């Protein structure tokens, strides 16, 4: 055999020498040698894993202590902050009639009864459009021979296709008892609950006019489904008696009954000294949202599609000049029917109540007097008896607050005690990568759970923290000379390990 063939045969046999009588398996021998070489590295990896597990456990204790501190010693959490008198001076205030007034006691309240009579509630300044702002649907009739023609009418979401007839004149078109438009829309949509008309068809200055009444509001006219007759009435398809706040100001200008003008394509105004500027391309909804979100303007503006009016209400209730408007460019407020010179249509008033026989006036319906927070709900009639507010100390709330602290503290003590006293089984060491590959996920999980158990047994850091916690609750409070046991909170036995 040539030398090259001999070498080739050895390589192709993966270094396995099968011709020797001893039957040595060099592949296994190399694997075993490599395993032996990896032992130091494996130990390092195991030590690293143990350190990471301990780090995770320390982090868990740190988070538990932080949560405990935040729950009971965070000044921003007034309901559970134990270093505040709010936790121990808790009072309940009960009204004998929540219809007129409710009450809530603060820490400065005193036990006893208070009489309350609500004279009037505080209200806000309000400005409302002086009339409906949308243009009515109207048109000049060009043809009265309308037999077979139709118009499409939508009233508050309900649509009907109405077929017209031939008429002699505008009066006949509107009021013909048999087939006049008023009769046709009454038949199509019915009458209101009070017997009145939902849609009224009338004449104004020689034009036909469509409007709503008796609870109906949004009316839209469109071309008929067949042989359109709306154009002959002089009305554009899509005409409506209500504006849409999603429309741009420029588009709304021609749809508002009082119109709206712009300067260089913009309107500008101020509300309570807060300046606003909007362009023709801005929608009415954007204008309203911007105003409502302004803390300085401090008002709410709304559009009521039922009454077809705008309203501006001051967020600051009570008497005072709380709505001030100035138009600086264009006629935005004139367009929505609000007089910028004298906008307020309903003046706000202060709240007035008699408390323990004394008259109290405030610009809000919720206020505090002598440690009791009153919320006025409704004015009493002159003949109504006074309401009585009874203030008592809420000992149950104080007890529950202290008990919650003790329970959460004991959970921490248990966590420390159980971890420090856990037994450690040295036979459960962190698994190597190769070992994990030979096991199922469930087996690996069970193994690692056991390997983590007892890792912090008798840990000096945890023992020190636990000892400090005990001393903090056993020692006397500086300057007072008492400790928790003096008020009945103590550990039953040393076997409780500080609980």
C-alpha positions as CSV (number, residue, x, y, z in Angstrom):
1,X,0.0,0.0,0.0
2,X,1.3,3.4,-0.9
3,X,1.9,5.9,1.8
4,X,-0.7,8.3,0.5
5,X,-3.4,5.6,0.5
6,X,-2.6,4.8,4.1
7,X,-3.1,8.4,5.2
8,X,-6.3,8.7,3.2
9,X,-7.7,5.6,4.8
10,X,-7.0,6.9,8.3
11,X,-8.7,10.3,7.6
12,X,-11.7,8.7,6.0
13,X,-12.2,6.5,9.1
14,X,-12.5,9.6,11.3
15,X,-9.3,8.5,13.2
16,X,-11.0,5.4,14.4
17,X,-8.4,2.5,14.5
18,X,-10.4,-0.6,14.2
19,X,-7.7,-3.0,13.3
20,X,-6.0,-3.1,16.7
21,X,-6.9,-6.0,18.9
22,X,-7.7,-3.7,21.8
23,X,-10.5,-2.0,19.8
24,X,-9.5,1.5,21.0
25,X,-12.1,4.3,20.0
26,X,-10.0,7.4,19.5
27,X,-13.1,9.5,18.9
28,X,-14.4,8.8,22.4
29,X,-10.9,9.2,23.8
30,X,-10.7,12.7,22.2
31,X,-14.1,13.6,23.5
32,X,-13.2,12.5,27.0
33,X,-10.0,14.5,26.9
34,X,-11.9,17.6,25.8
35,X,-14.4,17.1,28.6
36,X,-11.5,17.0,31.1
37,X,-10.0,20.1,29.6
38,X,-13.4,21.9,30.0
39,X,-13.8,21.2,33.7
40,X,-12.1,24.4,34.9
41,X,-14.1,26.5,32.4
42,X,-17.4,24.7,33.4
43,X,-16.7,25.6,37.1
44,X,-16.2,29.2,36.2
45,X,-19.4,29.2,34.2
46,X,-21.2,27.6,37.2
47,X,-19.8,30.3,39.6
48,X,-20.9,33.0,37.2
49,X,-24.4,31.5,37.0
50,X,-24.6,31.3,40.8
51,X,-23.5,35.0,41.1
52,X,-26.2,36.0,38.6
53,X,-28.9,34.1,40.5
54,X,-27.8,35.7,43.8
55,X,-27.9,39.1,42.0
56,X,-31.5,38.4,40.9
57,X,-32.5,37.5,44.5
58,X,-30.9,40.7,45.9
59,X,-32.8,42.7,43.3
60,X,-36.0,41.0,44.4
61,X,-35.4,42.0,48.0
62,X,-34.5,45.5,46.9
63,X,-37.7,45.9,45.0
64,X,-39.8,44.6,47.9
65,X,-38.2,47.1,50.3
66,X,-38.6,49.9,47.8
67,X,-42.3,49.0,47.3
68,X,-42.9,48.9,51.1
69,X,-41.2,52.3,51.5
70,X,-43.2,53.9,48.7
71,X,-46.5,52.4,50.0
72,X,-46.1,53.8,53.6
73,X,-43.5,56.5,53.5
74,X,-44.1,58.4,50.2
75,X,-45.4,61.8,51.1
76,X,-47.2,62.0,47.7
77,X,-49.5,59.1,48.7
78,X,-51.6,60.8,51.2
79,X,-54.0,57.9,51.8
80,X,-51.3,55.6,53.1
81,X,-48.4,58.0,54.2
82,X,-47.9,56.9,57.8
83,X,-45.8,59.9,58.8
84,X,-48.8,62.2,58.3
85,X,-51.6,63.0,60.8
86,X,-54.0,62.2,57.9
87,X,-53.4,58.5,58.6
88,X,-54.5,58.8,62.3
89,X,-56.9,61.7,62.4
90,X,-59.6,60.3,60.2
91,X,-63.1,61.6,60.5
92,X,-66.3,60.7,58.8
93,X,-68.9,63.3,57.8
94,X,-72.4,62.1,57.1
95,X,-75.3,64.3,55.8
96,X,-78.8,63.3,56.6
97,X,-79.8,64.3,53.1
98,X,-77.4,63.9,50.2
99,X,-80.0,65.6,47.9
100,X,-78.9,69.1,49.1
101,X,-75.4,68.8,50.5
102,X,-72.7,66.2,51.0
103,X,-69.6,66.6,53.3
104,X,-66.2,65.2,53.8
105,X,-64.2,65.8,57.0
106,X,-60.5,66.7,56.9
107,X,-57.9,66.1,59.7
108,X,-58.6,69.5,61.2
109,X,-62.3,68.7,61.7
110,X,-63.8,68.3,65.2
111,X,-66.4,65.7,66.2
112,X,-69.9,67.2,66.4
113,X,-73.0,68.3,64.3
114,X,-73.3,71.1,61.8
115,X,-76.5,72.5,60.3
116,X,-76.6,73.5,56.7
117,X,-79.2,75.3,54.5
118,X,-78.4,75.9,50.9
119,X,-79.7,79.3,49.7
120,X,-78.3,79.2,46.2
121,X,-75.8,77.3,44.1
122,X,-72.9,78.9,42.3
123,X,-73.4,79.2,38.5
124,X,-71.1,80.2,35.6
125,X,-71.3,83.1,33.2
126,X,-72.8,81.9,29.9
127,X,-73.0,83.4,26.4
128,X,-75.4,81.9,23.9
129,X,-76.1,82.7,20.3
130,X,-79.0,85.2,20.0
131,X,-80.7,83.0,17.4
132,X,-80.3,79.9,15.2
133,X,-77.0,80.4,13.4
134,X,-77.6,78.2,10.3
135,X,-79.2,79.6,7.1
136,X,-82.7,78.1,6.5
137,X,-83.2,75.9,3.4
138,X,-84.8,78.2,0.9
139,X,-85.2,78.6,-2.9
140,X,-87.0,80.4,-5.6
141,X,-89.4,78.1,-7.4
142,X,-89.0,78.2,-11.2
143,X,-91.6,75.7,-12.3
144,X,-94.9,74.6,-10.7
145,X,-95.6,71.8,-13.2
146,X,-93.9,69.2,-11.1
147,X,-95.9,66.0,-11.8
148,X,-93.7,63.0,-11.5
149,X,-90.8,64.9,-10.1
150,X,-89.3,63.8,-6.7
151,X,-87.2,65.2,-3.9
152,X,-85.1,63.3,-1.3
153,X,-85.7,64.4,2.3
154,X,-83.7,63.3,5.3
155,X,-84.8,64.2,8.8
156,X,-82.6,63.3,11.7
157,X,-81.3,60.2,9.9
158,X,-84.6,59.0,8.4
159,X,-84.9,59.4,4.6
160,X,-88.0,59.6,2.4
161,X,-88.4,60.1,-1.4
162,X,-91.3,62.4,-2.0
163,X,-93.2,62.6,-5.3
164,X,-94.6,66.0,-6.3
165,X,-97.6,67.0,-8.5
166,X,-98.6,70.0,-10.6
167,X,-99.4,73.2,-8.8
168,X,-100.9,76.5,-9.6
169,X,-98.6,78.8,-7.6
170,X,-96.3,78.8,-4.5
171,X,-99.3,78.9,-2.1
172,X,-100.8,75.8,-3.8
173,X,-97.4,74.1,-3.8
174,X,-97.0,74.6,-0.1
175,X,-100.5,74.3,1.3
176,X,-102.6,72.1,-1.1
177,X,-104.6,69.9,1.3
178,X,-104.3,66.9,-1.0
179,X,-100.8,67.0,-2.3
180,X,-99.1,70.1,-1.1
181,X,-95.5,69.8,0.2
182,X,-96.6,70.4,3.8
183,X,-99.1,67.5,3.5
184,X,-96.5,65.3,1.8
185,X,-93.8,65.7,4.5
186,X,-96.3,65.3,7.3
187,X,-97.4,62.0,5.8
188,X,-93.8,60.9,5.2
189,X,-92.5,61.7,8.7
190,X,-95.6,61.9,10.9
191,X,-96.4,64.5,13.4
192,X,-94.5,65.3,16.7
193,X,-95.7,63.9,20.0
194,X,-97.6,67.1,20.8
195,X,-99.4,67.0,17.4
196,X,-97.2,69.7,15.9
197,X,-95.3,69.5,12.7
198,X,-91.7,68.2,12.5
199,X,-91.0,69.9,9.2
200,X,-92.6,73.2,8.3
201,X,-92.8,74.4,4.7
202,X,-93.5,78.2,4.4
203,X,-93.1,81.2,2.2
204,X,-90.8,84.1,2.8
205,X,-90.3,87.0,0.4
206,X,-91.5,84.9,-2.5
207,X,-89.2,81.9,-1.7
208,X,-90.1,78.5,-0.4
209,X,-88.6,77.8,3.0
210,X,-88.0,74.4,4.8
211,X,-87.4,74.4,8.6
212,X,-87.8,72.1,11.6
213,X,-89.7,72.3,14.9
214,X,-91.1,70.3,17.8
215,X,-88.0,68.3,18.6
216,X,-86.9,67.6,15.0
217,X,-83.6,69.3,14.1
218,X,-81.4,68.1,11.2
219,X,-83.0,68.4,7.8
220,X,-81.2,67.7,4.5
221,X,-82.7,67.9,1.0
222,X,-81.1,66.1,-2.0
223,X,-82.0,65.5,-5.6
224,X,-84.8,62.9,-6.0
225,X,-84.0,59.4,-6.9
226,X,-85.8,59.8,-10.3
227,X,-86.8,62.9,-12.3
228,X,-85.2,65.4,-9.9
229,X,-87.6,68.2,-8.8
230,X,-85.3,69.9,-6.2
231,X,-83.6,72.1,-8.8
232,X,-87.0,73.4,-9.9
233,X,-87.6,74.5,-6.3
234,X,-84.3,76.5,-6.6
235,X,-82.6,74.4,-3.9
236,X,-79.1,72.9,-4.3
237,X,-78.8,69.2,-3.6
238,X,-77.3,68.6,-0.1
239,X,-78.8,71.8,1.4
240,X,-79.1,71.5,5.1
241,X,-80.5,73.6,8.0
242,X,-77.6,72.7,10.3
243,X,-73.9,73.5,10.0
244,X,-71.3,70.8,10.5
245,X,-68.5,71.6,12.9
246,X,-66.1,69.5,10.8
247,X,-66.5,72.1,7.9
248,X,-63.8,74.7,7.3
249,X,-64.5,78.2,8.4
250,X,-64.3,79.4,4.8
251,X,-67.0,77.0,3.8
252,X,-69.2,77.8,6.8
253,X,-69.2,81.6,6.0
254,X,-71.9,81.2,3.4
255,X,-73.9,78.8,5.4
256,X,-74.2,81.0,8.6
257,X,-77.3,83.1,8.7
258,X,-75.2,86.1,9.9
259,X,-72.2,85.3,7.7
260,X,-68.6,85.4,8.7
261,X,-65.9,87.7,7.3
262,X,-62.1,87.4,7.2
263,X,-59.1,89.7,7.0
264,X,-56.4,88.4,4.8
265,X,-58.0,85.0,5.1
266,X,-58.0,84.9,8.9
267,X,-60.1,85.6,12.0
268,X,-58.5,86.8,15.2
269,X,-60.0,87.4,18.6
270,X,-59.2,87.1,22.3
271,X,-61.1,85.4,25.2
272,X,-60.1,86.5,28.7
273,X,-56.9,88.0,27.3
274,X,-55.9,84.8,25.5
275,X,-55.3,85.6,21.8
276,X,-56.4,83.2,19.0
277,X,-55.9,83.3,15.2
278,X,-57.5,80.9,12.7
279,X,-57.5,80.7,8.9
280,X,-60.3,80.0,6.5
281,X,-58.9,76.4,6.1
282,X,-59.3,75.6,9.8
283,X,-62.4,73.7,10.8
284,X,-64.9,74.8,13.3
285,X,-64.0,71.7,15.4
286,X,-60.4,72.8,15.5
287,X,-61.4,76.3,16.7
288,X,-63.6,74.9,19.4
289,X,-60.9,72.3,20.6
290,X,-58.2,75.0,20.7
291,X,-60.4,77.3,22.8
292,X,-61.5,74.5,25.1
293,X,-58.0,73.4,25.8
294,X,-56.7,76.8,26.7
295,X,-56.2,77.2,30.4
296,X,-55.9,80.9,30.2
297,X,-59.1,81.4,28.2
298,X,-60.8,79.2,30.8
299,X,-64.0,78.6,28.9
300,X,-65.9,75.9,27.1
301,X,-67.5,76.5,23.7
302,X,-70.1,74.1,22.4
303,X,-72.5,73.8,19.4
304,X,-76.0,72.5,20.1
305,X,-77.4,71.0,16.9
306,X,-80.9,70.8,18.4
307,X,-81.2,74.6,19.0
308,X,-78.7,75.4,16.3
309,X,-76.8,77.7,18.7
310,X,-73.3,78.1,20.1
311,X,-72.7,78.6,23.8
312,X,-69.7,79.7,25.8
313,X,-69.5,78.8,29.5
314,X,-66.9,80.0,31.9
315,X,-65.0,77.3,33.7
316,X,-64.7,79.6,36.7
317,X,-68.1,79.6,38.3
318,X,-69.4,82.3,40.6
319,X,-70.0,86.0,40.2
320,X,-67.5,88.1,38.3
321,X,-66.4,89.1,34.8
322,X,-65.5,85.6,33.6
323,X,-66.2,85.9,29.9
324,X,-64.5,88.8,28.1
325,X,-64.3,88.7,24.3
326,X,-62.6,91.0,21.8
327,X,-62.8,90.6,18.0
328,X,-59.6,91.8,16.4
329,X,-59.9,90.6,12.8
330,X,-62.9,89.3,11.0
331,X,-66.3,88.6,12.5
332,X,-66.1,85.1,14.0
333,X,-68.3,85.8,17.0
334,X,-70.8,87.9,15.1
335,X,-71.1,85.0,12.7
336,X,-72.1,82.6,15.5
337,X,-74.5,85.1,17.0
338,X,-72.6,86.2,20.1
339,X,-72.1,89.9,20.8
340,X,-68.4,90.4,21.6
341,X,-69.1,93.7,23.2
342,X,-71.6,92.3,25.7
343,X,-71.4,88.6,25.4
344,X,-72.8,87.3,28.6
345,X,-76.5,86.3,28.4
346,X,-76.6,84.7,31.9
347,X,-74.6,86.1,34.7
348,X,-72.9,83.7,37.1
349,X,-73.7,83.9,40.8
350,X,-71.9,82.8,44.0
351,X,-72.9,79.9,46.2
352,X,-74.7,81.0,49.4
353,X,-75.4,78.7,52.4
354,X,-76.1,79.1,56.1
355,X,-73.8,76.9,58.1
356,X,-74.4,76.7,61.8
357,X,-76.6,79.9,61.5
358,X,-73.8,81.9,59.8
359,X,-74.1,83.0,56.1
360,X,-71.2,81.7,53.9
361,X,-70.6,83.0,50.3
362,X,-68.2,81.3,48.0
363,X,-67.6,81.3,44.2
364,X,-67.7,77.5,44.1
365,X,-70.1,74.8,45.2
366,X,-67.3,72.9,47.0
367,X,-65.5,74.6,49.9
368,X,-64.1,73.9,53.3
369,X,-65.3,75.5,56.6
370,X,-63.8,74.6,60.0
371,X,-62.2,71.4,58.6
372,X,-65.4,70.1,56.8
373,X,-65.5,70.1,53.0
374,X,-69.1,70.9,51.9
375,X,-70.4,70.1,48.4
376,X,-73.7,71.9,47.6
377,X,-76.0,69.9,45.4
378,X,-79.4,71.7,45.4
379,X,-80.9,74.8,47.0
380,X,-83.4,74.3,49.8
381,X,-86.9,75.7,49.6
382,X,-87.7,78.3,52.2
383,X,-89.9,75.8,54.1
384,X,-87.3,73.0,53.9
385,X,-85.6,72.1,57.2
386,X,-81.9,72.5,57.6
387,X,-79.6,69.5,56.8
388,X,-77.5,68.1,59.6
389,X,-73.8,67.0,59.0
390,X,-72.6,64.6,61.7
391,X,-68.8,64.4,62.1
392,X,-67.4,61.4,64.0
393,X,-63.9,59.9,64.3
394,X,-63.4,56.9,61.9
395,X,-61.5,54.6,64.2
396,X,-62.0,51.7,61.8
397,X,-60.1,53.5,59.1
398,X,-57.2,54.2,61.5
399,X,-57.2,50.6,62.6
400,X,-57.2,49.3,59.0
401,X,-54.3,51.6,58.1
402,X,-52.1,50.4,60.9
403,X,-53.1,46.8,60.3
404,X,-52.2,47.1,56.6
405,X,-48.7,48.4,57.6
406,X,-48.2,45.5,60.1
407,X,-49.4,42.9,57.6
408,X,-47.1,44.1,54.8
409,X,-44.2,44.4,57.3
410,X,-44.7,40.8,58.4
411,X,-44.7,39.6,54.8
412,X,-41.2,41.2,54.5
413,X,-40.1,39.5,57.7
414,X,-41.3,36.2,56.4
415,X,-39.5,36.6,53.1
416,X,-36.2,37.4,54.8
417,X,-36.5,34.6,57.4
418,X,-37.5,31.9,54.9
419,X,-34.6,32.9,52.5
420,X,-32.0,33.0,55.2
421,X,-33.0,29.7,56.7
422,X,-33.4,27.8,53.4
423,X,-31.2,24.7,53.2
424,X,-28.7,24.5,50.4
425,X,-28.1,21.2,48.5
426,X,-24.6,21.3,47.0
427,X,-25.4,18.4,44.7
428,X,-27.6,20.7,42.6
429,X,-25.1,22.8,40.6
430,X,-25.9,25.0,37.6
431,X,-26.3,22.9,34.4
432,X,-23.8,23.1,31.5
433,X,-25.1,23.8,28.0
434,X,-24.5,20.2,27.1
435,X,-26.5,18.9,30.1
436,X,-29.4,21.2,29.3
437,X,-29.5,19.9,25.7
438,X,-29.9,16.4,27.1
439,X,-32.9,17.3,29.4
440,X,-36.5,18.5,28.8
441,X,-37.5,22.1,29.6
442,X,-39.5,20.9,32.6
443,X,-36.5,19.0,33.9
444,X,-34.2,22.0,33.5
445,X,-36.8,24.2,35.3
446,X,-37.1,21.8,38.2
447,X,-33.3,21.4,38.5
448,X,-32.6,25.1,38.5
449,X,-35.4,25.8,41.0
450,X,-33.7,23.3,43.4
451,X,-30.2,24.7,42.6
452,X,-31.4,28.3,43.6
453,X,-32.9,27.1,46.9
454,X,-30.7,28.1,49.8
455,X,-28.3,30.2,47.8
456,X,-28.7,33.0,50.4
457,X,-28.7,30.9,53.5
458,X,-27.3,32.8,56.4
459,X,-26.4,35.7,54.0
460,X,-24.7,38.5,55.9
461,X,-26.3,41.3,53.9
462,X,-29.9,40.0,54.4
463,X,-29.2,39.2,58.0
464,X,-28.0,42.8,58.6
465,X,-31.1,44.3,56.9
466,X,-33.4,42.0,58.9
467,X,-31.7,43.1,62.1
468,X,-32.0,46.7,61.3
469,X,-35.7,46.3,60.5
470,X,-36.3,44.7,63.9
471,X,-34.4,47.4,65.8
472,X,-36.3,50.2,64.0
473,X,-39.6,48.8,65.3
474,X,-38.3,47.9,68.8
475,X,-36.4,51.0,69.8
476,X,-38.2,54.0,71.3
477,X,-39.0,57.0,69.2
478,X,-36.5,59.8,69.9
479,X,-38.0,62.7,71.8
480,X,-41.2,60.7,72.8
481,X,-39.8,57.8,74.7
482,X,-42.4,55.2,73.5
483,X,-42.2,52.3,71.1
484,X,-44.7,50.2,69.2
485,X,-45.3,47.8,72.1
486,X,-46.5,50.8,74.1
487,X,-49.5,51.1,71.8
488,X,-50.2,47.4,71.6
489,X,-48.1,46.3,68.6
490,X,-45.5,43.7,69.5
491,X,-44.0,40.3,68.7
492,X,-45.5,37.4,70.5
493,X,-42.2,35.5,70.8
494,X,-38.7,35.3,69.6
495,X,-39.8,32.3,67.5
496,X,-41.7,34.8,65.3
497,X,-38.3,36.1,64.2
498,X,-39.4,39.7,64.4
499,X,-43.0,39.6,63.1
